[in-house]
Amino acid sequence: MTNAAKTRARLLEVYRRLYDTYGPQHWWPGETPFEVCIGAILTQAASWSNVEKGLANLKDAGVFSVKALRETPQHELAQLLYPCGYYNAKARKLKAFVDHLGERYSDDLGAFLARPAEALRDELLGVHGIGEETADDIVLYAAGQPSFVVDAYTRRLLARLGLADSTWPYERRRALFMDALPRDAALFNEYHALIVRHGKERCRKREPLCEGCPLLGVCAEGSVRLRKTPSNEAGEDKGD
């Protein structure tokens, strides 16, 4: 079996185990494609609970549309985005996004999101303040097109599974999924959502819950961690 075939088999096995454990996630938190786009930009270096406060402020102020965001003075927009953190920078990013939609698509978000996935992603990366993860969020969750999202949960899981080195750049990690899996938006959506769920509940940054983990049989780091737990060490001593 080639390395590519092994990677594909392993990623599919991880997906199967996560899906069997957690079930369908019905995720991204956003009611419309526009809300997903704005949320993806605002969630950079912010918790979703704080992003929700910023979204609520925009809606309450009556500026939750492409045209309204563009016409709102940047300093006023920044104040509405205060709960999201880095509010001045995020106000500039939202302005750049809606300006792009106005200049290139006459505020027609649907026309923008209808572009082919790779062309849309490249165009997003050319907009001020939109990086790789944010672009993939928008392509996958707003446009409904296949582009795998590599966030902190994904990076952590790949490292612990032994599938990616911590020094790998974003695109190399993303290529693991893009090259190994069918280009299916529903699969990418579900897979990423399951990784987020697993990262929050079990594969935590500190003190991961490895015992009983559904991925234990395929996780290099999990097996090592369990062997090093005090209970296992004590058991090994008793057996000597």
For each residue, the residues with C-beta under 8 A, 3 or more apart:
1: 5 6 9
2: 5 6
3: 6 7
4: 7 8 179 180
5: 1 2 8 9
6: 1 2 3 9 10
7: 3 4 10 11 163 176 180
8: 4 5 11 12 180 181
9: 1 5 6 12 13
10: 6 7 13 14 161 163 218
11: 7 8 14 15 163 176 177 180 181
12: 8 9 15 16 181
13: 9 10 16 17 218
14: 10 11 17 18 157 161 215 218
15: 11 12 18 19 187 190 191 194
16: 12 13 19 20
17: 13 14 20 21 214 215 218
18: 14 15 21 22 191 194 195 197 198 214 215
19: 15 16 22 23 24 190 194
20: 16 17 214
21: 17 18 198 214
22: 18 19 25 194 197 198
23: 19
24: 19 190
25: 22 190 193 194 196 197
26: 193
27: 189 193 196
28: 36 39 137 140 141 189 193
29: 39 48 52
30: 33 35 36 39 141 142
31: 35
32: 35 36
33: 30 36 37 109 110 113 142 143
34: 37 38 64 65 66 109 142
35: 30 31 32 38 39 55 64
36: 28 30 32 33 39 40 137 138 141 142
37: 33 34 40 41 97 109 138 142
38: 34 35 41 42 55 58 64 94 97
39: 28 29 30 35 36 42 43 48 51 55
40: 36 37 43 134 137 138 141 142
41: 37 38 44 90 93 94 97 129 130 134
42: 38 39 46 51 54 55 81 84 90 94
43: 39 40 46 48 51 84 137
44: 41 86 90 93 131 133 134
45: 85 86
46: 42 43 50 51 84 85 86
47: 50 51
48: 29 39 43 51 52
49: 52 53
50: 46 47 53 54 83 84 85
51: 39 42 43 46 47 48 54 55 83 84
52: 29 48 49 55 56
53: 49 50 56 57 83 84
54: 42 50 51 57 58 80 81 82 83 84 87 90
55: 35 38 39 42 51 52 58 59 64
56: 52 53 59 60
57: 53 54 60 61 80 81 82 83
58: 38 54 55 61 63 64 69 80 81
59: 55 56 62 64
60: 56 57
61: 57 58 64 72 80
62: 59 68
63: 58 68 69 71 72 77 80
64: 34 35 38 55 58 59 61 68 69
65: 34 68 69
66: 34 69 70 98 101 102 107 109
67: 70 71 98 102 107
68: 62 63 64 65 71 72
69: 58 63 64 65 66 72 77 94 95 98
70: 66 67 95 98 99 102
71: 63 67 68
72: 61 63 68 69 76 77
73: 76 77
74: 77 78 91 92 95
75: 78 79 91
76: 72 73 79 80
77: 63 69 72 73 74 80 81 91 94 95
78: 74 75 81 82 87 88 90 91
79: 75 76 82 87
80: 54 57 58 61 63 76 77
81: 42 54 57 58 77 78 84 87 90 91 94
82: 54 57 78 79 87
83: 50 51 53 54 57
84: 42 43 46 50 51 53 54 81 87 90
85: 45 46 50 90
86: 44 45 46 89 90
87: 54 78 79 81 82 84 90 91
88: 78 91 92
89: 86 92 93 129
90: 41 42 44 54 78 81 84 85 86 87 93 94 129
91: 74 75 77 78 81 87 88 94 95
92: 74 88 89 95 96 128 129
93: 41 44 89 90 96 97 128 129 130
94: 38 41 42 69 77 81 90 91 97 98
95: 69 70 74 77 91 92 98 99
96: 92 93 99 100 127 128 129 130
97: 37 38 41 93 94 100 101 127 129 130
98: 66 67 69 70 94 95 101 102 107
99: 70 95 96 102 103
100: 96 97 103 104 105 127
101: 66 97 98 104 105 107 108 109 112
102: 66 67 70 98 99 105 106 107
103: 99 100
104: 100 101 112
105: 100 101 102 108 109 111 112
106: 102
107: 66 67 98 101 102
108: 101 105 111 112
109: 33 34 37 66 101 105 112 113
110: 33 113 114
111: 105 108 114 115
112: 101 104 105 108 109 115 120 123
113: 33 109 110 120 138 142 143
114: 110 111 143
115: 111 112 119 120 123 143
116: 119 120 145
117: 120 121 139 143 145 146 147
118: 121 122
119: 115 116 122 123
120: 112 113 115 116 117 123 124 138 139 143 145
121: 117 118 124 125 135 136 139 147
122: 118 119 125 126
123: 112 115 119 120 126 127
124: 120 121 127 130 134 135 138 139
125: 121 122 130 131 132 135
126: 122 123
127: 96 97 100 123 124 130
128: 92 93 96
129: 41 89 90 92 93 96 97 134
130: 41 93 96 97 124 125 127 134 135 138
131: 44 125 134 135
132: 125 135 136 150 170 171 174
133: 44 136 137 149 150 151 170
134: 40 41 44 124 129 130 131 137 138
135: 121 124 125 130 131 132 138 139 147
136: 121 132 133 139 140 147 148 149 150 174
137: 28 36 40 43 133 134 140 141 142 149
138: 36 37 40 113 120 124 130 134 135 141 142 143
139: 117 120 121 124 135 136 142 143 145 146 147
140: 28 136 137 143 144 145 146 147 148 149 185 188 189 192
141: 28 30 36 40 137 138 144 189
142: 30 33 34 36 37 40 113 137 138 139
143: 33 113 114 115 117 120 138 139 140
144: 140 141 185
145: 116 117 120 139 140 185
146: 117 139 140 183 184 185 187 188
147: 117 121 135 136 139 140 178 188
148: 136 140 174 177 178 181 188 191 192
149: 133 136 137 140 154 188 192
150: 132 133 136 154 155 170 173 174 177
151: 133 154 155 192 196
152: 155 156 199
153: 156 157 195 196 198 199 200 203
154: 149 150 151 157 158 173 192 195
155: 150 151 152 158 159 164 166 173
156: 152 153 159 160 199 203 205
157: 14 153 154 160 161 195 198 199 203
158: 154 155 161 163 164 173 176
159: 155 156 162 163 164 165 166 221
160: 156 157 203 208 219 220 221 222
161: 10 14 157 158 215 218 219 220 221
162: 159 219 220 221
163: 7 10 11 158 159 176
164: 155 158 159 168 172 173 176
165: 159 168
166: 155 159
167:
168: 164 165 172 173
169: 172 173
170: 132 133 150 173 174
171: 132 174 175
172: 164 168 169 175 176
173: 150 154 155 158 164 168 169 170 176
174: 132 136 148 150 170 171 177 178
175: 171 172 178 179
176: 7 11 158 163 164 172 173 179 180
177: 11 148 150 174 180 181 188 191
178: 147 148 174 175 181 183
179: 4 175 176
180: 4 7 8 11 176 177
181: 8 11 12 148 177 178 184 187 188 191
182: 187
183: 146 178
184: 146 181 187 188
185: 140 144 145 146 188 189
186: 189 190
187: 15 146 181 182 184 190 191
188: 140 146 147 148 149 177 181 184 185 191 192
189: 27 28 140 141 185 186 192 193
190: 15 19 24 25 186 187 193 194
191: 15 18 148 177 181 187 188 194 195
192: 140 148 149 151 154 188 189 195 196
193: 25 26 27 28 189 190 196 197
194: 15 18 19 22 25 190 191 197 198
195: 18 153 154 157 191 192 198 199
196: 25 27 151 153 192 193 199 200
197: 18 22 25 193 194 200 201
198: 18 21 22 153 157 194 195 201 202 203 214 215
199: 152 153 156 157 195 196 202 203 204
200: 153 196 197 204
201: 197 198 204 209
202: 198 199 208 209 210 213
203: 153 156 157 160 198 199 208 209 213 215
204: 199 200 201 207 208 209
205: 156 208
206:
207: 204
208: 160 202 203 204 205 213 222 225
209: 201 202 203 204 212 213
210: 202 213 216 219 222 225 226
211: 216 226 229
212: 209 216
213: 202 203 208 209 210 216 219 222
214: 17 18 20 21 198
215: 14 17 18 161 198 203 218 219 222
216: 210 211 212 213 219 222 223 226
217:
218: 10 13 14 17 161 215
219: 160 161 162 210 213 215 216 222 223
220: 160 161 162 223 224
221: 159 160 161 162 224 225
222: 160 208 210 213 215 216 219 225 226
223: 216 219 220 226 227
224: 220 221 227 228
225: 208 210 221 222 228 229
226: 210 211 216 222 223 229 232
227: 223 224 232
228: 224 225 232 233
229: 211 225 226 232 233
230: 233 234
231: 234 235
232: 226 227 228 229 235 236
233: 228 229 230 236 237
234: 230 231 237 238
235: 231 232 238 239
236: 232 233 239 240
237: 233 234 240
238: 234 235
239: 235 236
240: 236 237
